[in-house]
Amino acid sequence: MSLSDRLLHCSIADLSAFRPWTIGGVQIGWLRHDVAEALCAYPSVFSVGTDAVALKPHLDSFDYRSAAVGDVVRALAERGIVQGWRNEAFAVAASYGETPLLRLERAAVPVFGVKAYGVHMNGFVRDGDRIKLWIGRRADNRPIEPGKLDNMVAGGLPFGLDPMANLIKECAEEAGIAEPLARRARPVGVIAYRMLHEDLLRQDTLFLYDLELPADFVPTNADGEIAEFRLMELDEIEAILSESEAFKFNVAPVIIDFLVRHGHFHPDQPGYCELALGLARLSPPAG
Amino acid sequence: MSLSDRLLHCSIADLSAFRPWTIGGVQIGWLRHDVAEALCAYPSVFSVGTDAVALKPHLDSFDYRSAAVGDVVRALAERGIVQGWRNEAFAVAASYGETPLLRLERAAVPVFGVKAYGVHMNGFVRDGDRIKLWIGRRADNRPIEPGKLDNMVAGGLPFGLDPMANLIKECAEEAGIAEPLARRARPVGVIAYRMLHEDLLRQDTLFLYDLELPADFVPTNADGEIAEFRLMELDEIEAILSESEAFKFNVAPVIIDFLVRHGHFHPDQPGYCELALGLARLSPPAG
């Protein structure tokens, strides 16, 4: 699989298996048709139409919406429709920075096809003109993509934390990076994608950071989410990305973006344009 | 005008003023309807339909196509339809890296709405944790955007030169950067856009480079294209981008991309997502 194909894996063109769900007339997610039909059991919360699902308008506050949808999510978990309970709340809004409309258990986010946000940090070390990247391997008990390769530090954005605060928290928990060093992480852009993963729609926006680490820094994981770290050559990382699915699905584009930004690829190489623009073309339409 | 609006300025959604033109059934450009009608005068070269214009299939080699279209372009220049003759050939292909189908005088590129390529280099200086960027002001006699602010080094990709060779040439001509230093420029990505500029369609792909310069380096222009250089603070550049149209139309996104990649903006600022993803959304569909 070429690196460009690895990016295509993170996009979906055909949404015919899904229908929109709306709050106050504004679309905030996509429901798979069978999930939408399952919501017919909760007529006090959802109006289920064949073309779209609307949250009932009497749920007109953040607290009402969070409580009513929360009850449905717990019922869906008992029915096995929501799986892998995280006990972690994400904010749901039409787009980033808008006032959240409700809070939603993280495990329900892809079931309701709402936008989620995360931070991903490339921890790297310079060796003269060369760069090496710290790569983590996810613990075998992770609910998503166990055992896969990952960024040094990454995490979903929980309700009420801004990206930098979340990054500082994750730096400490995932890699033992103290706050003063974590604060040197540089925001370097955003990747957004809409993709099918395990038959659910993920609409994620990742805030990307680079952190240059001292050559003698050794990461240590505190929260059990990362089994081991390795400082890897960029050529080895490129080969793994090209030849295997060893990297977590959404870490592949983050690292391809890192490789592009740091000059690992050259415009004179075949496919450079396609790869660099492939990152841009992941991004679903605005809104 | 917000920086996001500055990006929107580099995109066009409505192509109804244009019709496709094709070679061998493959679209390679867009012609404004009045330009398409003007091509009715050259029935041995173009088949002009109301929905599309096709190059005549008997023009079945690079040399035949270049000669026949070249004759038409000279005639269009005499009629004032092609303006600002450059005497510089660009390669025309369906997409980058494919075998060129013909060579075309640069002044005709936006008239025929074909894809063009260029290199843009951000020349910067570090001052502790801060960064300053060298900005050029275009000479008052430039055919495009005279007097506007520009990257330190930038240039269209002429027929037969690859991006790095072109960058080295432009570094010497535009800023007096010798080859060993120019070779340290790092490719950092690609920006593509399709926009209306002076009523013509520009479909450009820019190969972006960053070059860190020594603090004592002073650029000198040799080709008369840049009137003066200034080493500017990023805050000042951001203010000029926000408040004026002083930057050349396609340099604005290049510099916004630089500011995003170098952490000048933070995810916690309002509009960060919109700005970072706005760069990605410039990119027209693949092909």
Interface residues (C-beta under 8 A of the other chain):
Chain A: S95 Y96 G97 D162 P163 M164 R186 P187 V188 G189 V190 A192 T205 F207 V260 R261 H262 G263 F265 H266 P267 D268 P270 G271 Y272 C273 E274 A276 L277 L279 A280 R281 L282 S283 P285 A286
Chain B: S95 Y96 G97 D162 P163 M164 R186 P187 V188 G189 V190 A192 T205 F207 V260 R261 H262 G263 F265 H266 P267 D268 P270 G271 Y272 C273 E274 A276 L277 L279 A280 R281 L282 S283 P285 A286
